[in-house]
């Protein structure tokens, strides 16, 4: 898959996620504080670098699955978009 197509999909998904708002239990309108590409942010060695101020967050990952060559130089791809959600938790 062309990187420009993947970048275009990423930009559109990121923009859509950044427009999401909700009202918390204190009646304060909230939005995502961090929308970025997934780079293993929740892996144990990288998770320590995340700060509470980074949350709530969504990290976008692409997983290319199957592709098929069609006629006239056209290729068809199965592309999975995986959203990794992270939020601050005070649970013990």
C-alpha positions in Angstrom: 0.0 0.0 0.0 1.3 3.4 -0.8 2.5 5.3 2.2 0.7 8.4 1.0 -2.6 6.5 1.1 -1.8 5.2 4.6 -0.9 8.8 5.7 -4.1 10.1 4.2 -6.2 7.5 6.1 -4.2 8.2 9.3 -4.8 12.0 9.0 -8.6 11.5 8.5 -8.9 9.1 11.4 -6.8 11.4 13.6 -8.9 14.4 12.7 -12.1 12.5 13.4 -10.9 11.3 16.8 -9.7 14.8 17.8 -13.3 16.2 17.3 -14.8 13.8 19.8 -16.0 15.4 23.0 -17.9 14.1 26.1 -19.1 15.5 29.4 -17.5 14.0 32.5 -19.2 13.5 35.9 -18.3 17.1 36.9 -20.2 18.4 33.8 -16.9 19.5 32.2 -16.5 18.9 28.5 -13.5 16.7 27.7 -11.6 15.6 24.7 -8.7 13.4 23.9 -5.4 14.8 25.0 -3.3 12.7 22.8 -4.0 11.1 19.3 -0.9 9.7 17.7 0.5 6.7 15.8 0.9 3.6 17.8 4.6 2.9 18.5 4.3 0.4 21.3 3.4 3.1 23.9 1.9 0.5 26.2 4.8 -1.9 26.1 6.3 -2.1 29.6 9.6 -0.5 28.7 7.8 2.5 27.0 4.8 2.9 29.3 6.9 4.5 32.0 7.5 7.4 29.6 3.8 8.3 29.5 2.5 10.9 31.9 -1.0 11.3 33.3 -1.3 14.5 31.3 -1.1 12.4 28.2 -4.5 10.8 28.9 -7.1 10.1 27.7 -5.3 9.0 24.5 -5.8 7.0 21.4 -2.9 5.5 19.4 -3.6 4.5 15.8 -2.1 1.3 14.4 -2.3 -0.1 10.9 -2.0 -3.8 10.2 -1.7 -4.8 6.6 -3.1 -8.2 5.9 -3.7 -9.7 2.5 -3.2 -8.1 -0.8 -4.1 -9.2 -4.3 -3.0 -8.1 -7.7 -6.0 -7.3 -9.9 -6.0 -6.4 -13.5 -4.6 -3.1 -15.0 -1.9 -2.8 -12.3 -4.5 -2.4 -9.5 -3.8 -3.9 -6.1 -6.4 -4.6 -3.4 -5.4 -4.6 0.3 -7.0 -5.6 3.5 -6.0 -2.9 6.0 -7.0 -3.2 9.6 -7.1 0.0 11.7 -6.5 -0.7 15.3 -7.2 1.9 18.0 -5.4 1.6 21.3 -7.3 3.5 24.0 -5.5 4.7 27.2 -7.0 6.5 30.1 -5.8 7.4 33.6 -7.0 5.0 36.2 -7.0 5.5 40.0 -8.0 1.8 40.7 -5.9 0.1 43.3 
